Amino acid sequence: MSAPSPSAGVTHKSPASTLGVVDIEFADAPDRHRYELRSPDELIGIVAYHLDGDVITLVHTEVGSAHSGHGYAAVLAGGALDDARSRGLRVVPTCPYVASYIEKHPEYADLVATEGP
């Protein structure tokens, strides 16, 4: 049985700066093994992952320095976890940011893959 299909792009609004609200798009880029957060004209950040069957390992979150401090890492982490839930995936949060995000948002704790039978 194959893994569930990747998610389609979802547009969110998020504070970008003191200038107001900017349209951003969160989308899976499976050919690059990452989720991407984009504004109309640039890549804001990524969550890199490894997908193995029904387990997704979230390995690294990165936001460009020009966008640091605006909450985009949280948008990326939450988006990746929401996508994992919608696809029925279990999550291995090896990325320290994602692991911390799950600790602060216990509604995602049930997604974490546990070892053993």
C-alpha positions, 0 to 999 in steps of 0.5 A, a space after each residue: 500500500 502506498 503512502 497517502 498523497 501529498 497535500 495541496 498548497 494552502 494559503 494562509 495569512 500571517 504577520 510579515 512585519 510592521 507593514 501589515 499582513 502578507 499572503 503566504 502559501 504553505 505547500 508540500 514540495 515532495 520532489 525536494 523532500 520539504 514543506 515550503 512557505 512562500 510569499 508571492 515573490 520569495 521562499 520564506 522558509 522550509 521544513 525538510 523531511 524524510 517520508 518512509 511509509 506512514 512515518 514522516 521524520 521532520 528533520 530541519 526547520 529553516 526561515 530566511 534571516 530576512 523573515 526571522 522573528 515573525 512567527 514563520 517557523 511556527 507556521 511551518 511546524 504547525 502546517 507540517 503537523 496538520 498535513 501529517 494528521 490529514 494524511 494519517 502519518 505518524 511523526 518523528 520530530 528530530 528537528 529540535 524546533 518541531 519537537 519544542 513546538 509539539 511540547 508547547 502544543 500538546 494537541 499534536 502529541 498523538 502524532 508522535 511515533 512511538 517505538 516498540 510494538 
